[in-house]
């Protein structure tokens, strides 16, 4: 007897059936049987199935005499023939990951569950990256019945589960045969009779979608344009509610309906703007009876725009529905009209509670994030000229509150000034004609690519807010011929954003091929290995420039840290030192007269070889030996509780290569800036450094010790923080195992906003290696601070700090302001993550919290907490900040560059290096 049966159903899918069957036969579990059930195909499926049976005895083939029109009947046929203790279902256009069967059987036997369900992923075969289905839903756990976790109603698939065959037969669980979306009905029955089921987080099913091609039939779930598809889904929803009611689960019907609103109705609402009016009206009439049955408290739990669309369906406001549906995806466009009443914001022109969109906070955004709606009401072409009429809606009064604003249409090649004319309903109309032939930056070589024009509203102080242009979703593409190009203007995506696509023609088509050849040649000339070889030769033949210093902060990412303040001290004294700054990409933030060199360019290699001084906060390229006669000042970039050097995850493994490379890099240091004795106690042995130490404090902390009265104004002005709001600085560090994931933001920002937005603004400063986009619905409360050029300004402007294990805590302690530590993953971080030789909860100069609720309570009680932690705060400062007296930069310059250097009159300028 095999361990597991996999029923593969198919209909007219001869091309993909072998792939599906092979995904089963290649499983790491070998005790399998495959039952192919053909639902009376009219193509070559029977021959293909016969060949698969001949190739492997584990494959059986059953052909139904008549097509059932759905998936239920063939699945029932296969289930009746199953002989193994466990069973799974697979559609012939999908596949199973290699370890699915073995891992699920292991889990079901370990947990003694009736079935086990796992993560399903959507594989769009024309894209590189698959998309997981509600990944937060699939947390590893055992659930004692659906009442314990009704959110699992989102999991209505039959194919991502492994069942006990005896369990299905005992409860006579079969698929409905004369209805589509039979999975929904089957899983409703399944949840009603299941005493225990298990959930696993790994991917167990690849739900594949091939590109749409003319003449190929779409799967049932993709036939969204067919009205019968809508009717079938509504029938399935009604049937599920009846099943729950009949089995004593009436109280869970709202949870099942919530799934309908979150998932089922959305698959029709998203593409609704591209449907014609007749289709939209019929769709509304089909779904209206079911939506009318759903109670307001169920609607209150779903996305506000979905709720708005459902309300417009129920009240038969079809034109408004078409407008609202365009805000569900894409740029999530603002409404045409909104009304504010008693502190609440409503979609449309009347304060209907069902149209409440207050939680989106669109009416409370700072100017640069504020929302307008721009609709192209007319789009025509004449020769190379394109004319647009643009209707601008200002639902939240942004323009009325911004006297002196101007509007521009921003194109790839630049901006075109608009002259909006006020309309009677409070909106504006702009008309503009653009000659596309004059917008080409490089007409000789041309351009390939796409871009989305945007409307920019600029107020007198230079700040801008931009929004995309919306066009008629049903409008046909407009093609314009300009010299050497075809330019296509068309709606893009469900929201129908205006997209402009340029394509070269004629001889210009050869430009990309020539450019690729040129890039390959440039890459060969700029090969890092070649540069390193040239550098190693240069340092033996070119003399050092005694007055040349190269500065680098954060691997060239900015003008900040200890190198910045050492550099400014040198400039203040007018020392005869020519300074060159290394810059990786962004050149903003540097003084206008600073000499910059692109990191790892040939000029950078030349400067490293010639400079008599290297000053850096992280590490110049590790494999580059220091030239003889050059002195290297390592200023480092922080101190704190995290492991460092050979004890950090990158080097703690027993791999000779990285450790030897780091040892050679450390050996280049001629002096190390030290904030204090505690830093030396941990940092020096962790990096095996035995050279000179300059214990004068951190130059970057001098301004924290002295203060800067203008810092708060700079921060409030740039980040648009009102004067009546206090500032919370939230600066978490990254997690080594989850870099670039955003996992360091542990607090629930929406919960913080709900509790604190009336008094506070939160500035989020994630670590440079993190990637986190602030959600739109909290932008009224959260200001992204990652791009702010100087973190010292943020510390000086803030009233309190929220952090976790970041070294920023030691710098912030210099200010004496309150700190709160969000350390919900402390045990994992210390034992299995980066690690720490300190017991943070024991030494923290502020409360350590593990939930957002505790964090809110701590912020609300800052004054009392500050008094309660005064002793621990003093001890922390004595440990980490005893040498921060505000004179570190001056003393470091004296010690390393020499106090005897004569000052040179006037400003020292270096040759421009690029």
N, C-alpha and C positions, 0 to 999 in steps of 0.2 A: 504494500500500500504506500503510495506517495505521501509525503508530509504535507503538501499543499497543492490545491487545484487553482489554476488561474483560468478563468473563463474569458476568452477573447471574442468579442462580438464584432461583426463586420458586415458591411453592405456596400457593394460596388467600390471597394477600396483595395483592389489587387496590388496596387503599387506600394502601399504603405504597410500592408499586412505582414510581410516578412520582417520588417523592422520591429514591429510590435512583438511578434513571436520570438524573435531572437533576443529581445530584451528580457524575456522570461527564461529562455533556455540558457542564457549566459549568467543567470543568477548564481551567487556564491552558495546558495542552497541548491543541491543537486536533486534531491528527492521531490521532483515536481511533475505534475501532469498539466498539459495545456489542452483545453477543450475549445476548439474554434467553432463558433456557431455562426453560420452564414445565413443572413436573413433574406434568402432567395435573391442573391445578386444576379445581375444581368451582364456583368463583365467577366473577366478571367479569374475571378476570385476562387471558384471551385478548383481549377487547375493549379493555381498557386498554393492553395491549402493542401491539395493532394501531394504536391511536391514536398511541402514541409513535413507532412506525415511520413513520407518515404525517407526523409533525411534523418528523422529522430523518432524513435518509438514512443517517446513521451508525449507526442502530439496526436490528438484525436480530432476528427472533423465531423461536424454535424451540419447538414443543410436543411433548412426549413422549407416546406413546400410553397408557402406563400409569404410575401413580405408583410410584416406587421405594422410598418410605418413608424416604429419607435424602437427604444432600447429595452423596454421591459420584457417583452416576450422572449427574445433570444437569451437574455440573462436568465430568465426562469428555466429555459430549456437546458442551459449549461449547468445551472445549479442542481437540477434534478439528476444529472448524470455524475455529479462529483462524488468521488469515493474516498477522498482524504479528509483528515480531521479539520483542516483549515481551508478557507476559500477566499479568493480575491477576484475582482472584476477589472477588465482592461478593455478599453476601446481601441480599435485597430489603428487609429491615427495617433495614438499616444504611446508612451513607453514607460517602463519601470526602471529606476536606478538600480545598479547592480546588486546592492545589498538589501534591497527592500524586503524580500520574503524572509530571509534569515533573521534580519534585525527585528521584524515585527513578530515572528514566531517566538523569538527569545523574550520579547517584551510581554507578549500575551501569556506565556507560561510563567514568567516571573511574577506577574501581577494577578494571575488567575482572573483576568477580565473576560467579559463576553465578546468584546471586540477591541481592537486597538486602531487608532486613527493617527495619521501623521501629516506633516507639511506637504502641501501640494504647490507646485510652481508652474506658472504660465510660461511656456517657452515660445516666444515669437521667433520663428525660424529666420526672419530677415534682420533680427537684432542680435547683438552679442550677449546682452545681459538679460537673463530670465527674471521674472518678477514673482516673488512669493505672495501667496494668498494669505492676507491677514497674519503676518508672521508672529505678532504678539499673542495670537490665539493659541498657538501650538507650543505651550510650555509643558515640559515633561511633568506629568502628574497622573494620578489615578483618581477618577471621579466616581463617587458613589451615587450615580443616578443624575439625570439631567437637571433636577431641581437644585443640585449643589453648584451647578455651573451653567445656567441657561444661556450664557453667551455662546455656548457651543452650537446653538441653533444656526450660527453662521456656517457651520460645517455640514452642508447638506449633500456632499458628494458620496456616492456609493463606491467610488473607485480608489480612494485613498485609505481604505480600511481593510484589515484582515479580520475575518470572522471565524468563530467556531461553527463548523458546519452543523453540528448537533444543535447548537443554539438556534440557528435559523430554522431548522426543521421542527424543533420543539415548539416554537412560537408561530409556525407556519408563516414566516416572513417571506413574502414574495413581492415582486415588482408589479405595479399597476400596468396593464397592457394596452389600454386604449387611451392613453394620454401621454403627452410629452412632459418633461421635467418630472419623470417618475422617481428620480433620485430624491426629490424633496419629500414626496409622499412616503417613500420607503424609509428614509431616515427619521421622519416623524414617528412612524410605527416603531422603528428600531429604538428610539430614545424612550418611548413609552414602556417598553418591556425590559429594557436593560437595567440590571441591578448595579453593574460596575463596568466602566470602560476606561481604557488607558489612552493617554495622549503623548505623542513623542514629537520633538522639535525638528528632527531631521527630515529631509525631503524623501518621500516615498512614492511620488507619482509625478511624471512629467506630462502636463496637460499642454499638448502641442497645438500650435496654429500655424498653418502654412500660408504664404502670401496668397491673396485673392487673385485668381486667374479666370479669365473669361471661359465659360463652358464647364467649370468645375462646380460641383454642388457643395454648398456650405453645410457644416454640421448644424444640428438643431439649435445649439446655443448661440450660433452666429447668424441665424436668420432673423435678425432684429427688425428688419424692414417689413416682414410679413405680419399682417394683423392677426393671423391665426396663431402665430407665436406668442403674441400678447395675450390672446384669449386662453391659450393653453397654460400660460404661467399663472394667470388669475385663477383658473380652475384648480391648479395645483395648490395655490395659496389657500383657497376656500377649503379644499380637501384636507390640508394639514390642520387647519383650525378645527374641523369636524372630528378628526382623529384625536386631537388633544382633548377636546371636550368629552368625547365618548370614553376615554380612558382615565378620566378623573384629573386631567391636567389643565383645566380651564384657566387656572391662575397663571399659566405659562403662555397663554395665547398672546398677551401683549409682547412677550419676549420674542415669540416667533414672528409677530408682525413687525417688530423692530428690525429683524433681519430682512424682511421684505422691503422696508424703507431704506435700509443701508445698502442693500445689494441688488435686489430684484428690480425695483422701479428705476434705479439709477442706470441700468444698462440701456434703458429706453430714453431716459431724460438726457443723458450725455449727448447722443447724436440728434436729439430732437430738433435743434435749430436748422439742420440741413434737410428736414422733411418739409413737404409742402403742407399748406394749410388744411387741405382735406384730410391728409393722414393724421395730422395733429388733432383735429377735431374728433376723428373716429377713435384714435387712441385714448383721448380723454374720456370719451363716452364709455369705453370698455373698462377702464380702470377706476372710474369714478365711484361705482357702487361699493367696491372693496375699500377704497380709501375713505369713503364716508363712514364705514363701520369702525375705523380706527379712532381710538379716543385721544383727546388732546395730550394727556400725560405721556402717551407713546411718542407722539410727534415731538414732544419737548426733549426727547433723548437723542435726536438725530441732528445731523448737520443742518444749520439754519436755512441754507439755500435749498436743500432738499425739501424742508418743511414749507418754504415759500412756494415752491413749484407744486407741491401736493395741494396746498390751499388754493392756488389759482386753478388747478384742475377741478377741485370740488366745487368751486364757485363759478366755474365755466367762464374764466377770463383768459381766453385762448391767446390773444395778442400779447398780454402781459406775461403769459407762460413762456412764449417764444423768446421774449426779452430776458426773462429770469434764467432760462435754461442755458443761455450763453455765458452765465457767470459760474456755472458748476465746475468747469475745467479751464484749461489754458491759463489766461491771465486773471481769471476770476474777476471779471469786470464789475465795476461799481453799478448800482442801479441807475436808471434814468432819474428816478425821483425817490426821495426818502423824506420822512417826516419825523421830527423829534417831539416827544411829549412826556413831561414828567420824568425826565432823565432817561427815557427809553427811545430807541431808534427803530423805525418800522420801514419795511420795504413798501414803496408806493406812495400814495397820497393820503391814506387814512390810517389812523393808529389801530390797526387790527391786531390783537394779541397773537394770532396765528402767523402774522408776518413780522414778528419781532426779530430783528437781527442785531440787537444790542451787543450780544456776545462776540460779534465779529469786530467790534470796536472801530468800525470804519470812520465814524464821526469824531474820533478822539485821537487820530494819528498826527504826528508832527508833520510839518509842511512837506518835507522831502519824501515822506511815505504816503501822503494824502492821495485820495482816489477821485479821479474824474472819469467820465465815460465819453469816448470819442467815436462816433459812428460816421462812416463814409456813406453819405446818402446818394452821391452821384460820382461815378468813376468812368471817364471817357478818354479816348486817345485820338489824336489827330497828328499823323506823321510821327515825329519823335517826341511830341508834347503830350503830357498826360494832365488832365484837369480833374480836380477833386473838390467836392463840396463836403465839408466836415461839420457835423452837428455835435457840439460839445454840451454835455449835461454836467451840472455842478450840484449833485444831490446834497452835499454836506456844507455848502456855502463857503468853500475854500477860496474861490475867486472874489467873492464879496468881502471877505476878510483880508484880502491882499491887494490893497490899492497900489497902482503903478505896475502891475504885472504885465509881462509880454508873453506871446506864444510863438513857438517856432515848430516847424515840421522838421524833424531830425532824420536825415537820410544817411546812407553809408558814406557819402562824399561830403557831408556838411549839413548846414541848417538853412532852412528857408523861412523868412519872417512871415507870419500870418497876421491878418487884420480881422479878428473876430468881431462880429456885429451882434449886439445883444438882441435877444428875441423876447417876445411877450411872456413866455412861460419861464423866463429866468435863465434859459440856456444861451448858447452863442452859435453863430453860423460863420464858418470861414470858407472862402473860395480861393483856390490857388492853382496855378498852372506851372508845371515843371517841364523843362526841356531836358529829357534824359540824356541826350547827346552831350550836354554841357556838364553833366554830373560825373563824367568819367575822370578819375584822378590820373590815370595813365593810359591815355587813348591809344598809344602805339602798341602796347602789349595786351591791353584789355583786362578783363576781369571775369572770373567764374565764381559764383557763390550766391548765397541768399542772405537777405536781411529783412527785418521787420521795422518799417518806419514807425516813429513814435512822435507824439506831441509832447513838447517840453514847455511847461509853464515856469517862467523865471520871475522871481520877485526882485525888487530893487537891490537887495543885499547880495544877489548873485545865486541864491539857493534855487535848485530846480526840483520839480516833481514831474515825472514822465509816466505816460500810459500808452498802451498800444492802440492802434487804429482797428476798429471792427468794421467789417464789410458784410454785405448780404451773403449769408452762407450758401444760397442757391445760385449766386452770380457766376456766370461762366468766366474762365480765365481771359484776360486781355493780353494780347501779345503785341509788342512794339519792336520794330526793327530799327536799331541804331547802328552806326558804322561798326561793322565787325561783330555784332552781338544780336541775340534775340533776348528781349527782356519780357518776362511773364509776370503779371500781377494777378494774384488769385487769393481766395480765402484759404486759410490753413487751420486745421484742427476743428474740434467741435465748437469752439468759441468763434471761429471764423475771423482770425486775425489777418490783416493785410500782410501778405508776404510778397517780396519782390525777388525774382530769381534772374540772375544774369548768366548767360551762356555764350562763350566765344563761338565765332563762326569763321570760316575761311582759313586764311593763313594763321590767324591768331589761335586756332585750335592747337597748333604745334607748340605754343608757349609753355603749357604745363609740362610737356615732355622735355623741352630744353631747360626749364626751371629745375626739374628733377635731376637732370644731368649736372647742372650747376651746383645744386645742393649737395649731391654726392661728392663733387670735387671739393666743395667747401668743407664738408664733414671730414674728408680725408686730410685736408690741410689743417683742420682744427682737431684732429684726433687727440684725445687726452694723453694717450701713450706717447705720441710724437711730441706734444708740448712738454711732457715730463722729461723726455730724453734731451730735448733742446735746452730746457732749464738746467738740467744737471751739467750740461756743457757750458752754459753761460756763466754759472757761478764760479767757474775756474778761470775764466778769461776776462770778464768785465769787472772793473773796479767798483767798490761801493761808493755811493754818494753820501758823504758824511752828513749832509743836511736833509736827506730824504727819509720820510717815514710813511709807511702804509698802515692805514687804520681799517679795521673791519669789525663790525658788530653783528652778532646773530647770523653768521655765515653770509654776510652781505645784504641782509634783509632790511636794514634800516639805519637811521642815524640816531642811535640810542645807546643805553647802557654805559658802562664804565669808559669805553673808548671815547664816547661823545664828550664826557665831562673832562677827560684828560686833554682832549683836543682843544676844547674851549679854554682851558687853563693856559695851554701853550699859546693860543691866539691872544688871550688877554695880556700875556706877558710880552707878546711880540718876539718870541724866541726865534732865532734864525733857523727854523725847521720848516721845510717844505712838506706839507701833508697831502697825501692822496688817499681818498676813501674808496674802498671796494664796495660795489653795489651789484646785487644779484639781478634784480629785475626792475623794481619800482624805484624811480629816482626822486619821487616826491618826498618832502620832509627834510631834505638836506639844505644847508645854507646855499643861497644863490651863487655865492662866489667860491663854493667848495669845489675842489678838483676831484672828479669821479673817474673811476676806471671799472669797466664791466668785469665782474668776477669770472675767472678762468679764460678770459680773452688773451690774445697774444700780448697786448699791452700790460695786462695784469701779470703775466709770466715775467715780462721784462722788468716791471716795477718790483716784484718780489726779489728778483736777482740783484737789483741795484740798490734797494733800500737799506740804509744803515739801521733802521728801526722797524720792527714789526710790533704792532699793538692790536690786540684782538681779545674777544670775549668768549669765543667758543673753540676755534681751532682753525688755523690756516690749513690748506690741503695736506692731509696726513702724510702723503708719500713724498712731499717736497722737503728735502733737507735744507736746513738753514745755512745760508752762505757764511763763509768765514768772515768775521768782522761785523756781522749783523747781530744786533741785540734784540731779543724777543721778550716783550712784556706780555705775560698772560694775565688778564684781569679777571677772568671767569665771569659767570653771569648770575650767580646767586649762591646762597647757602640755604640749608634747610635740613629736613628730616629724612629725605630720600637717600637710598643707597647711591653711590657714585663710583666712577672709575671701574676698577676690576670687580667690584661687588655688584655693579648694575647688570641688568639682564643681557645687554649686548656683549659684555666681556666676561661674565661669570662662568660661562661654559669653558670647557677645557679644549679650546681651539687655538693652536699656536699662532696662526696667521693674524687674526685680529688683535690678539694680545701683544704680539711682537710689534705690530704696526703702531699700536697705541703707546707702547713703551718708547719707540723711536720718536714719536710725536712729542711726548712729554719731555724727553731728553733735550729738545730744542729750546725749552724755556730757560731764559736767563734770570727772570725774576717773576714772582707771583704776587699779585695784589691779594692781601688777606683782610677780610672784614673783622677778624678777631680770633681769639684763642680756640674757641669751640670749632670754628671752621677748620683751623689747622689740625685739630685733634682727629678729625674724621677725614678731611680731604687729602691731606698729605700722605698718610699711609694707604688710602684707597687708590691713589694714583702713583704711589711709589716715587714721590717727588722729594728730593733732598736738597734743592737749590735755595737761593736767597728768597726770603719772604719779606714783603713790605706790609707790615701790620699797621696800617694807618686808617682803617675803615674803607668803605666802598666809595669811590668818587661819585657814583650815581646816587648815593644817599645824602650827599652834601645838601642838595636842595630840599630834601625831606627834613633835614635837621634845621635848616634856616627858614624854610617856608618860601612860598612864592605867591604874593597877593593876587597876581593876575591869572594863576592857574585855573581857579574855579570859573572865572569869566570865560576863558578860552574853551573849557570843557562844555559849559552850559551853552555857549554860542554855537559851537560846532555840532554838538549832539542834540541841540534843540530841547534843552531841559528847562522848564519854567522855573522862575525864581522861587515859587511857592512849594516846590518839591524838594525833598531831601534825596540824597544820592546814595544808593547801595552799589558798591563795586563787587561784582561776582566774578572771581578769577580762579576757576578750577584748573588743575593740571591734567595732562593727558594720561591715558592708561596704555602701558606698553603693548598689551595684547590687542588693543583696539584703537590704534592711531587712525586719524582721519575719519573716525566713525561718529563723532559727536557724543560718545558714551560718557565723556567727563561731565556733561551737564546733567547732574543727578536730580536737581530740584525740579519740581513741576512748575514751569513758568506760568501756566494759566492759573494755577492755584495761588501762586504768589501775587499775580496781578489782581485777582479777585479780592484778595485780602489787603493789599498794600498800595494799590495804584492811587488811592485818594491822597496819600501823603508822600509816597516815594516814587522815584524812577530808578530802575535797575540798569546799570551799565554792565553788559556781559563781555568779559575779556577772556576768551578761551586761549589756550596755548597755541602758538604758531603752527604746530603740527596737527591741530584739530581742524575739522570741517563741520561747521554747524551753522545752519541757516535759521535765523529767528523766525518762528511762525508768524504769519500775518496777524492772527487774532490777538497777539500779545505785543505788537509793535507800539501800541499806545503807552506801554509800561516799560518795555525792554528796548534799550538802545544798543545796537551792535557796536562794541568798542574795540574789536580786533584790529581795525584799520587806523585807529587813533595813533598818531606817530610816537607819542611819549607816554609810557605808563605812569611816570612820576606825576604828570598832570592829573591823571585819574585818581591816583592815591591822595593827592593833596585836595582835590575837589570833593572827594567822597566823604560821607559821614560815618560809614562803617564798611567793613569788608566781609564778604562771604567767600570762603575758600575751602580747600580740602587738604592736600599735601603739597601745595605749591610753595616754592621757595619765596614767593612774594610775601609770605607771612612775616619773614624776618625783616624785610625792608619796611613793610607796613608798620611794624612795631615801633619804628623810629618816630612815627607820627603820634603815637600814643592813643590812636583812635580805636574804637571797639572792633573786635573780630569775632566771627561765628564760623564754626567748622562743620561743614556738611560731609560726614564721613560714614555714610551708610554701608560702604564696602570696605571698611577699615580692615577687617579680619582677612578678607581675600587679598587686599592690596599688600598687606604686610607679609602674609604667608606665601602667596602664590603669584603676586604681581611684582611691582618694582621693589618692594621691601623697604624696611626702615629699621635702623638700630635704636630708634627712640619709641617710647610709649606715648604717642600723641595725646590720647585722652588724659594722661597724667600730667603733661606739661603744658597743654594748650592754654593760651592766655585768654580764652573765651569759651563759651559753651560748645560742646560737641553734640550735634544733633544727627538723627538718622532718617527723619521724615520731613516732608515739606511742612506739615502741620507744626512740628516742633520748631522748624525754622521760622515760621511766621510768628509763633509765640515769642521766640527769642528777639526778633526784630522789634516787636511791639513793647518789649520790656528791656530795651537796651540800657537805659540809665541805671536800673537796679542791677542788671547783670554786670555792668562795668564796675560798679562799686563792689560787687561780690567777688569779682575776679581781679581786683586791684593788686593783691599780693602775688598771684600767679603771673600777672602781666609784668610786674616789676622784676620778678625772677627771670622771666623769659627775656626781657630786655637786657638784663645783666649778663645773661648767657650769650645772646646773639648780637647785641647792639652796643656793648660797652665802649667800643672804639669808634662809634659813629658820632664824631664831634663836629662834623661839618667842614673839615679841613683836609679831607683825604686827597682830593685832586691836587691841591698845592703841594702836599708832602710827597705824593707819588712822583710828580713832575720833578721836584727837587732831587729825589733819590735816584730816579732812573735817567733823566735827561741832563742832570747836573745843574746846580744853582749858579755855577760860575759862567754859564753861557751869557754872552753880552746880548742885550736887547737891541734889535735893529729898528731904527726909526722908520715910521710908515708901515704899511701893511705888506706882509710877505705874500707874494703870489707865485704860484708854480705854473709851469707850462701846462696847458690843458691836455689831459690824458683821456682818451676815449677807448 
